[in-house]
Amino acid sequence: MSRGKQLYEGKAKVIFEGPEPSTVIQYFKDDATAFNAQKKGTIDGKGILNNLMSASIFTQLGEIGIPTHFIKTVSEREQLVHHVDIIQVEVIVRNTLAGSICKRLGLNEGDKLDEALVEFCYKSDEHGDPVISGDHAVLLGWATDEEIEEMHYMTLRINDFLTGYMAALGVTLVDFKLEFGRYTDEDGFEHVILADEISPDTCRFWDMETGEKLDKDRFRRDLGGAEGAYQEMARRLGVLPENFGA
């Protein structure tokens, strides 16, 4: 499938015009960043694996009724997706304490929460993606009350599905980040739908038996073995290409 002109390049993906005005092509890069792009590097093959893993997860979420931007995979690094206006509010859901919340609040990494904790963040690398409340988002014009409510509802549904799905693969879903966008359908109605990606770039995955990290923390924390971690998650999800990396 031919792609049009480049519209945007982010830290992990490039967005191109799609074959229809309501579509774009999302290209996954091997670039890796951490700490709001203060640390940069590459993880060989990451773009291919994230494309395949995210496509698989988005497809399954669509099957349980979660509206997403995903249409189909068009190459080893590309997806055709609906064009959306990204809402400048990221959603983080935490099942186990890890990462920034531990540093921010002086908590112990690995402690499990009694129920999922949902946080909103202002999507701004310049300001370090600060944690905000739903009231911040509404009063500052980044989202409406209805959008915040819908994002919160979908996030909990996604978490319920993914925690069980990952557990069946022997993986603890520690936490993850979601992005949503405004999509206008062919009848002119606007909907909030899931966008971006779900992959080891945006989730913390720990092996349930060993606690081994199978996500970008291996790059973020200089643990080594990032390529192998991404491949292992792709293997468990059933999307690792035969002879990948050989």
Stockholm file with secondary structure:
# STOCKHOLM 1.0

chainA/1-246         MSRGKQLYEGKAKVIFEGPEPSTVIQYFKDDATAFNAQKKGTIDGKGILNNLMSASIFTQLGEIGIPTHFIKTVSEREQLVHHVDIIQVEVIVRNTLAGSICKRLGLNEGDKLDEALVEFCYKSDEHGDPVISGDHAVLLGWATDEEIEEMHYMTLRINDFLTGYMAALGVTLVDFKLEFGRYTDEDGFEHVILADEISPDTCRFWDMETGEKLDKDRFRRDLGGAEGAYQEMARRLGVLPENFGA
#=GR chainA/1-246 SS CCCCCEEEECSSEEEEECSSTTEEEEEECSEEEETTTTEEEECTTHHHHHHHHHHHHHHHHHHTTCCBSEEEEEETTEEEEECCEECSEEEEEEEECCTHHHHHHTCCTTCEEEEEEEEEEECCGGGTCCEECHHHHHHTTSSCHHHHHHHHHHHHHHHHHHHHHHHHTTEEEEEEEEEEEEEECTTSCEEEEEESCCSTTTEEEEETTTCCBCSTHHHHTTCSCHHHHHHHHHHHTTCCCTTTTC
#=GC SS_cons         CCCCCEEEECSSEEEEECSSTTEEEEEECSEEEETTTTEEEECTTHHHHHHHHHHHHHHHHHHTTCCBSEEEEEETTEEEEECCEECSEEEEEEEECCTHHHHHHTCCTTCEEEEEEEEEEECCGGGTCCEECHHHHHHTTSSCHHHHHHHHHHHHHHHHHHHHHHHHTTEEEEEEEEEEEEEECTTSCEEEEEESCCSTTTEEEEETTTCCBCSTHHHHTTCSCHHHHHHHHHHHTTCCCTTTTC
//
